[in-house]
Amino acid sequence: MKPSTHRPTQAIINLAAIQANIENFKKYTGNNTDIWAVVKANGYGHGANDVAQCANDLVSGFCISNLDEAIELRSHGIVKPILVLSGIVPEDIHIAVNLRITVTVPSLNWLKLVVQHLENVETEHLKFHIKVDSGMGRIGVTTFREANEIIALADQYGMVFDGIFTHFATADEVAQEKFESQWTKFESIVSDLSRRPQYVHSSNSAAGIWHKETIQDIERLGDAMYGLNPSGQTLDMTYEITPALELKSELTHIKTVEKGETIGYGATFVADRPTIVGTVPIGYADGWTRDMTGFYVLVNGEKCPIIGRISMDQMTIALNEKLPIGTKVTLIGHDGDKKITVDDIAAHRGTINYEVVCLLSDRIKRIYI
């Protein structure tokens, strides 16, 4: 999908904030580990390629979710190590090898399927990390025996056992029992490996922030790199971060509706008095979901409620006064002495800040400063 460059709805990305967030994390942890920037899901909605370029000199590698995201980074000149965090389609292994992309082995059965597609593959360049399911319940091995069988099979074909990792389910929560259980299981599996790889890692942003004693060879820095608190509003940050994204638009239409008139699909909003209504060019196709009705935006530093159902491409707001077309509208960010944060939106939706920014579609033009 091409961005709508001729529409005033824009996400403004502060690349300097992302760089500062990486530097501040390094200061917090003591700079004793490799930082790998997580730029999956289009860089959490911030733009994977531009984020990777700005972070490139500050990190040792990158993590993404699938092979196509890795291919995109390579096509934009990223040469540092890239780790695909989930298993790829086995018959595509030659693509990963040719582009020097490190793959995740989620199971012995998966690797057996890969072995069937190694013809003309330079296996000495096939680097992989074993994923351990220590309690997340998605992909990964659950015993040291399966991990060692993977290592043995890989050795037969000259593959490179480069790392092993896990992912925590509750590192961003107050309760510690589940986290400690996962940590103990992962450590136990690693200790029983036939040999230790170059990289052992378990820390995402949350683990690095609130359990920095568990950081090992790699810190997978995601949410916090973008200036977002991985726990939302549950736990306080332990160092300074700066949100990197603002979402802005403009009024494209202004009118006054009389008492009793309706706005939007389903006629769910009925004016109880004469109401000045402004139209803003953003809708659920942009990731501004229908449940944002009842929330608000900022116009000239004042809160203006979102009224009527949000459409695919537009929404309507109640204005405090008649304003000219082109008046700025803030959906995320600062306006005067007021601000709307991603966490404010997540709280309204009953979700997490990750989802809010990841849902911002490619129709929204990204502006980088």
MOKA-V373028 format. One record per residue. N is the residue number from 0. PSI is psi as a letter, one per 30 degrees, with the letter a starting at -180 (* if undefined). BURIAL is + if it has 9 or more other ideal C-beta (glycine too) atoms within 8 Angstrom, else -. Layout:
BEGIN
N|PSI|BURIAL ; N|PSI|BURIAL
END
This chain:
BEGIN
0|k|- ; 1|k|- ; 2|k|+ ; 3|i|+ ; 4|f|- ; 5|g|- ; 6|k|- ; 7|f|+ ; 8|k|+ ; 9|k|+ ; 10|k|+ ; 11|j|+ ; 12|k|+ ; 13|j|+ ; 14|e|+ ; 15|e|- ; 16|e|+ ; 17|e|+ ; 18|e|+ ; 19|e|+ ; 20|e|+ ; 21|e|+ ; 22|e|+ ; 23|e|+ ; 24|e|+ ; 25|e|+ ; 26|e|+ ; 27|e|+ ; 28|f|+ ; 29|g|- ; 30|h|- ; 31|g|- ; 32|l|+ ; 33|k|+ ; 34|k|+ ; 35|k|+ ; 36|k|+ ; 37|j|+ ; 38|g|+ ; 39|l|+ ; 40|h|- ; 41|h|+ ; 42|h|+ ; 43|h|+ ; 44|f|+ ; 45|f|+ ; 46|j|+ ; 47|e|+ ; 48|e|+ ; 49|e|+ ; 50|e|+ ; 51|e|+ ; 52|e|+ ; 53|f|+ ; 54|f|+ ; 55|e|+ ; 56|f|- ; 57|f|+ ; 58|l|+ ; 59|f|- ; 60|a|+ ; 61|k|+ ; 62|k|+ ; 63|l|+ ; 64|f|- ; 65|l|+ ; 66|e|+ ; 67|e|- ; 68|e|+ ; 69|e|+ ; 70|e|+ ; 71|e|+ ; 72|e|+ ; 73|e|+ ; 74|f|- ; 75|g|+ ; 76|g|- ; 77|k|+ ; 78|f|- ; 79|l|+ ; 80|k|+ ; 81|k|+ ; 82|k|+ ; 83|k|+ ; 84|f|+ ; 85|l|+ ; 86|k|+ ; 87|l|+ ; 88|k|- ; 89|e|+ ; 90|f|- ; 91|g|+ ; 92|e|+ ; 93|e|+ ; 94|e|+ ; 95|e|+ ; 96|e|+ ; 97|e|- ; 98|g|+ ; 99|h|- ; 100|k|+ ; 101|k|+ ; 102|l|+ ; 103|k|+ ; 104|j|+ ; 105|f|+ ; 106|l|+ ; 107|e|+ ; 108|e|- ; 109|e|+ ; 110|e|+ ; 111|e|+ ; 112|e|+ ; 113|e|+ ; 114|f|+ ; 115|f|- ; 116|h|+ ; 117|g|+ ; 118|k|- ; 119|g|- ; 120|k|+ ; 121|i|- ; 122|f|+ ; 123|f|- ; 124|g|- ; 125|j|+ ; 126|k|+ ; 127|l|+ ; 128|k|+ ; 129|k|+ ; 130|k|+ ; 131|k|+ ; 132|j|+ ; 133|g|+ ; 134|g|+ ; 135|e|+ ; 136|g|- ; 137|d|- ; 138|l|+ ; 139|l|+ ; 140|l|+ ; 141|f|- ; 142|l|- ; 143|f|+ ; 144|e|- ; 145|e|+ ; 146|e|+ ; 147|e|+ ; 148|e|+ ; 149|e|+ ; 150|e|+ ; 151|e|+ ; 152|e|+ ; 153|e|+ ; 154|e|+ ; 155|e|- ; 156|g|+ ; 157|g|- ; 158|l|+ ; 159|j|+ ; 160|j|+ ; 161|f|+ ; 162|l|+ ; 163|k|+ ; 164|l|+ ; 165|l|+ ; 166|k|+ ; 167|k|+ ; 168|f|+ ; 169|g|- ; 170|f|+ ; 171|g|+ ; 172|l|+ ; 173|e|- ; 174|k|- ; 175|f|- ; 176|e|- ; 177|e|+ ; 178|e|+ ; 179|e|- ; 180|e|+ ; 181|e|+ ; 182|e|+ ; 183|e|- ; 184|e|+ ; 185|e|+ ; 186|e|- ; 187|e|+ ; 188|e|+ ; 189|e|+ ; 190|f|- ; 191|g|- ; 192|l|+ ; 193|f|- ; 194|l|- ; 195|k|- ; 196|a|+ ; 197|e|- ; 198|k|+ ; 199|k|+ ; 200|k|+ ; 201|f|+ ; 202|j|+ ; 203|a|+ ; 204|e|+ ; 205|e|+ ; 206|e|+ ; 207|e|+ ; 208|e|+ ; 209|f|+ ; 210|h|+ ; 211|f|+ ; 212|f|- ; 213|f|+ ; 214|k|+ ; 215|b|+ ; 216|f|+ ; 217|k|+ ; 218|j|+ ; 219|j|+ ; 220|j|+ ; 221|c|+ ; 222|e|+ ; 223|f|+ ; 224|f|+ ; 225|g|+ ; 226|g|+ ; 227|k|+ ; 228|j|+ ; 229|f|+ ; 230|g|+ ; 231|c|+ ; 232|g|- ; 233|e|- ; 234|k|+ ; 235|k|- ; 236|k|+ ; 237|f|- ; 238|l|+ ; 239|k|- ; 240|l|+ ; 241|k|+ ; 242|k|+ ; 243|f|+ ; 244|k|+ ; 245|l|+ ; 246|j|+ ; 247|l|+ ; 248|a|+ ; 249|l|+ ; 250|k|+ ; 251|f|+ ; 252|k|- ; 253|k|+ ; 254|l|- ; 255|k|- ; 256|k|+ ; 257|l|- ; 258|k|- ; 259|f|- ; 260|l|- ; 261|l|+ ; 262|k|+ ; 263|l|+ ; 264|k|- ; 265|f|- ; 266|h|- ; 267|f|+ ; 268|k|+ ; 269|k|- ; 270|k|+ ; 271|g|- ; 272|l|- ; 273|k|- ; 274|k|+ ; 275|k|+ ; 276|k|+ ; 277|k|+ ; 278|k|+ ; 279|k|+ ; 280|i|+ ; 281|k|+ ; 282|a|+ ; 283|f|+ ; 284|f|- ; 285|f|+ ; 286|g|+ ; 287|i|+ ; 288|l|+ ; 289|f|- ; 290|g|- ; 291|f|+ ; 292|k|+ ; 293|f|- ; 294|a|+ ; 295|l|+ ; 296|l|+ ; 297|k|+ ; 298|k|+ ; 299|h|+ ; 300|g|- ; 301|k|- ; 302|k|- ; 303|j|+ ; 304|k|+ ; 305|k|+ ; 306|l|+ ; 307|l|+ ; 308|k|+ ; 309|k|+ ; 310|a|+ ; 311|e|- ; 312|f|- ; 313|l|+ ; 314|l|+ ; 315|k|+ ; 316|l|+ ; 317|k|+ ; 318|l|+ ; 319|f|- ; 320|l|- ; 321|k|- ; 322|l|+ ; 323|l|- ; 324|k|- ; 325|f|- ; 326|k|+ ; 327|k|+ ; 328|k|+ ; 329|k|+ ; 330|e|+ ; 331|k|+ ; 332|a|+ ; 333|k|- ; 334|j|+ ; 335|b|- ; 336|g|- ; 337|l|+ ; 338|l|- ; 339|k|+ ; 340|l|- ; 341|e|+ ; 342|e|+ ; 343|e|- ; 344|e|+ ; 345|e|+ ; 346|e|+ ; 347|e|+ ; 348|f|+ ; 349|h|- ; 350|a|- ; 351|l|- ; 352|e|+ ; 353|e|+ ; 354|e|+ ; 355|e|+ ; 356|e|+ ; 357|f|+ ; 358|f|+ ; 359|j|+ ; 360|l|+ ; 361|f|- ; 362|f|+ ; 363|k|+ ; 364|k|+ ; 365|k|+ ; 366|k|- ; 367|k|- ; 368|*|-
END
